[in-house]
Amino acid sequence: MLSIQGLTKSFGGNQVLRGVDLEVERGDSLVILGGSGSGKSVTLKCIMGFIHPDAGTISLEGENLVGLEGRARADMNRRVGMLFQHAALLDSLPVWENVMFAPLRFGRVSRRQARKAAVGWLERVGLDEAIANILPGELATGAQKRIGLARAIAAEPDLLLFDEPTTGLDALVGRQIDGLIRSTIGDLGATGITITHDIASARRIGDHVAMLYQGKIAWNGPVADLLNSGDPLVDQFVHGRLTGPIAVPSLPQALA
């Protein structure tokens, strides 16, 4: 479904991606793990076309996404839905218009049809029709995440991308969001890619896990093997050990 080969990206003298290679099968749920600054978000933004890689290819069912612009990029993006880290809802639009933003923009539905359809998508993520006409800023963070998820799936995309979906949520709401992501991927028959540093979340969402370290994929395997991968990098990261191949910055003595 999605193939990434030799992806590199630098910002000035900072080389973030150093040759990322990934293959994601249709219908699979892949989680990309990694610490802060490992290149997770940059990889996702390259897939979406927000950032242009320096080298490498990103192919969706054989069509290279790198360099696509204008109508060709818009046509491809119709096949992709994304839940942003902080939901990225439009505060000036009511909830229902946020949910149906893509179908309305692409002229697929009338406003009356969109309002009706939005209610169905809201119900699918556990939200009531009563919030459809209010502004997103009036709602709690967990509800905003659900609205962001409803917007991501409203166009019924082939590929779903999730950027740190549980960041800023308490453990219970985070589990609910994980469950919704997992069921949504299955219900739509979509392919999912989630980036996170949350090990528990990764185990609930993923079929497979890839770990980014120093700009490359250091390990790739089934989620069932994550806690016992046999890889020193992965084991240190998932078990939170301070000693191992991953250098952990030492705190000043006054703060230790």
C-alpha positions in Angstrom: 0.0 0.0 0.0 2.7 2.5 1.0 6.4 2.2 0.3 9.1 4.5 1.6 12.6 4.1 0.2 15.8 6.0 1.1 14.0 9.0 2.6 16.3 11.8 3.8 15.7 15.2 5.2 17.9 17.9 6.7 17.2 21.3 8.2 20.3 23.3 7.8 23.1 21.2 9.4 20.6 19.0 11.2 20.1 15.7 9.4 16.8 14.4 10.7 16.1 11.5 8.3 19.1 9.5 7.1 17.5 6.9 4.8 14.2 5.7 6.1 12.9 2.5 4.5 9.4 1.2 5.2 6.7 -1.0 3.7 3.1 -0.9 4.9 0.7 -3.5 3.6 -3.0 -2.7 2.8 -5.2 -3.0 5.8 -2.2 -3.0 8.2 -1.9 -0.8 11.3 1.8 0.3 11.6 3.1 2.3 14.6 6.3 4.3 14.3 8.0 4.6 17.7 10.8 6.8 18.6 12.1 9.4 21.1 11.7 13.2 20.7 13.6 14.4 17.6 13.9 11.0 16.1 12.1 12.1 12.9 8.6 10.6 13.4 6.7 13.8 12.6 9.0 14.7 9.8 8.3 11.3 8.2 4.6 11.9 8.5 4.8 15.4 7.0 6.8 14.1 4.1 4.0 11.6 3.4 1.4 14.3 3.5 3.5 16.6 1.3 3.9 19.3 4.0 7.7 18.9 3.7 9.7 18.0 0.6 12.4 15.3 1.3 15.9 15.9 0.1 16.0 12.4 -1.4 14.1 9.1 -1.6 10.6 8.0 -2.7 7.2 7.7 -1.1 4.8 5.6 -3.2 1.1 5.0 -2.6 0.1 1.9 -4.5 2.9 2.5 -6.9 2.5 6.2 -7.5 5.3 8.4 -6.2 4.1 11.2 -4.0 7.3 13.1 -3.8 7.1 16.2 -6.0 3.3 16.0 -6.6 1.8 19.5 -6.7 -1.4 21.3 -7.6 -4.3 19.1 -8.7 -2.3 15.9 -8.7 -1.4 16.5 -5.0 -5.0 17.4 -4.1 -6.3 14.3 -5.8 -3.9 12.1 -3.9 -4.6 13.8 -0.6 -8.3 12.9 -1.0 -7.2 9.3 -0.4 -5.5 10.3 2.9 -7.0 11.3 6.3 -5.0 12.7 9.1 -5.5 13.2 12.9 -3.2 16.0 13.9 -1.5 16.0 17.3 -3.5 18.8 18.7 -6.6 18.1 16.5 -6.0 21.3 14.5 -9.7 22.1 14.3 -10.9 25.3 12.8 -12.2 27.4 15.7 -14.4 29.7 13.4 -16.4 26.7 12.1 -19.0 24.7 14.0 -18.2 21.1 14.8 -20.2 19.6 11.9 -18.4 21.8 9.3 -15.0 20.7 10.8 -16.0 17.1 10.4 -17.1 17.5 6.8 -14.4 20.0 5.8 -12.9 17.8 3.1 -16.1 16.6 1.4 -17.4 20.1 1.4 -14.2 21.5 0.0 -14.0 18.9 -2.8 -17.7 19.6 -3.7 -18.9 16.1 -3.0 -21.9 17.0 -0.9 -24.3 19.9 -0.4 -24.3 21.7 3.0 -27.6 20.0 3.9 -26.2 16.6 3.1 -23.0 17.4 4.9 -24.8 18.4 8.1 -26.7 15.1 8.1 -23.6 13.0 7.4 -21.6 14.8 10.1 -24.0 13.5 12.7 -23.3 10.0 11.6 -19.5 10.4 11.8 -19.8 12.1 15.2 -21.9 9.1 16.5 -19.2 6.8 15.1 -16.6 8.3 17.4 -19.0 8.4 20.4 -20.2 12.0 20.2 -23.7 13.3 20.4 -25.5 15.3 17.7 -26.0 18.0 20.3 -22.5 19.3 19.8 -22.8 19.6 16.0 -23.5 23.3 16.0 -21.2 24.6 18.6 -17.6 25.7 18.2 -14.7 23.3 18.9 -13.1 25.6 21.4 -16.0 25.1 23.8 -15.2 21.4 24.2 -12.7 19.4 26.2 -9.5 18.1 24.6 -10.7 14.5 24.5 -13.8 15.6 22.5 -11.7 17.7 20.2 -9.5 14.6 19.4 -12.7 12.6 18.6 -13.9 15.4 16.3 -10.4 15.4 14.6 -10.8 11.6 14.1 -14.3 12.0 12.7 -12.9 14.6 10.2 -10.0 12.3 9.3 -12.4 9.4 8.4 -15.3 11.4 6.9 -13.8 11.2 3.4 -13.5 7.4 3.9 -9.7 7.5 3.0 -7.5 4.6 2.0 -4.7 5.7 4.3 -5.1 7.1 7.8 -2.3 9.0 9.6 -2.3 9.7 13.3 0.2 12.1 14.9 0.7 11.4 18.6 -3.1 10.7 19.0 -3.0 10.4 22.9 -0.8 13.4 23.7 -2.4 15.6 26.3 -5.0 13.1 27.3 -5.5 11.3 30.5 -5.0 7.5 30.5 -8.7 6.6 30.3 -9.5 9.0 27.4 -6.3 7.8 25.7 -7.4 4.2 25.8 -10.7 5.2 24.3 -9.0 7.1 21.4 -6.7 4.1 20.9 -9.8 1.8 20.7 -11.5 4.2 18.2 -8.4 4.3 16.0 -8.1 0.5 16.0 -11.8 -0.1 15.2 -11.9 2.7 12.6 -9.0 1.2 10.6 -10.8 -2.2 10.6 -14.2 -0.8 9.8 -13.0 1.3 6.8 -10.6 -1.4 5.6 -8.0 1.4 5.6 -4.3 1.3 6.2 -3.1 3.1 9.3 0.2 4.7 10.3 0.5 6.1 13.8 3.5 7.9 15.3 3.9 7.9 19.1 6.3 7.5 22.0 3.6 5.8 24.1 4.4 2.1 24.4 1.0 1.1 25.8 -0.8 3.0 23.0 1.4 1.4 20.4 0.6 -2.1 21.6 -3.2 -1.3 21.5 -3.2 0.3 18.0 -0.5 -1.6 16.0 -0.2 -4.8 14.0 3.4 -4.0 13.4 5.9 -1.5 14.9 8.9 0.3 13.5 11.4 2.1 15.6 13.1 5.2 14.4 16.5 6.0 15.8 19.0 8.5 14.5 17.0 9.0 11.4 16.8 5.4 10.3 14.5 2.4 11.0 16.4 0.5 13.7 13.8 -2.3 14.1 10.6 -3.5 12.4 8.5 -6.3 13.6 5.1 -7.6 14.9 3.6 -5.8 17.9 3.6 -9.1 19.7 7.4 -9.0 19.7 7.8 -5.4 20.9 8.4 -6.1 24.6 10.8 -9.0 23.9 12.4 -7.9 20.6 15.9 -9.0 21.4 17.1 -5.7 20.0 19.1 -3.6 22.6 17.8 -0.3 21.3 14.2 -1.4 21.3 14.4 -3.1 24.7 16.0 0.0 26.3 13.3 2.3 24.8 10.2 0.2 25.6 11.3 -0.7 29.1 12.6 2.9 29.9 16.0 1.8 31.0 18.6 4.5 31.6 21.5 2.3 30.5 22.0 0.9 27.0 22.9 2.0 23.5 20.6 5.0 23.6 22.5 7.9 25.3 20.4 9.5 28.1 21.4 13.1 28.9 22.5 13.4 32.5 20.7 15.9 34.7 22.6 18.6 36.6 23.4 17.3 40.0 21.1 19.9 41.7 18.2 18.4 39.7 19.1 14.7 39.9 
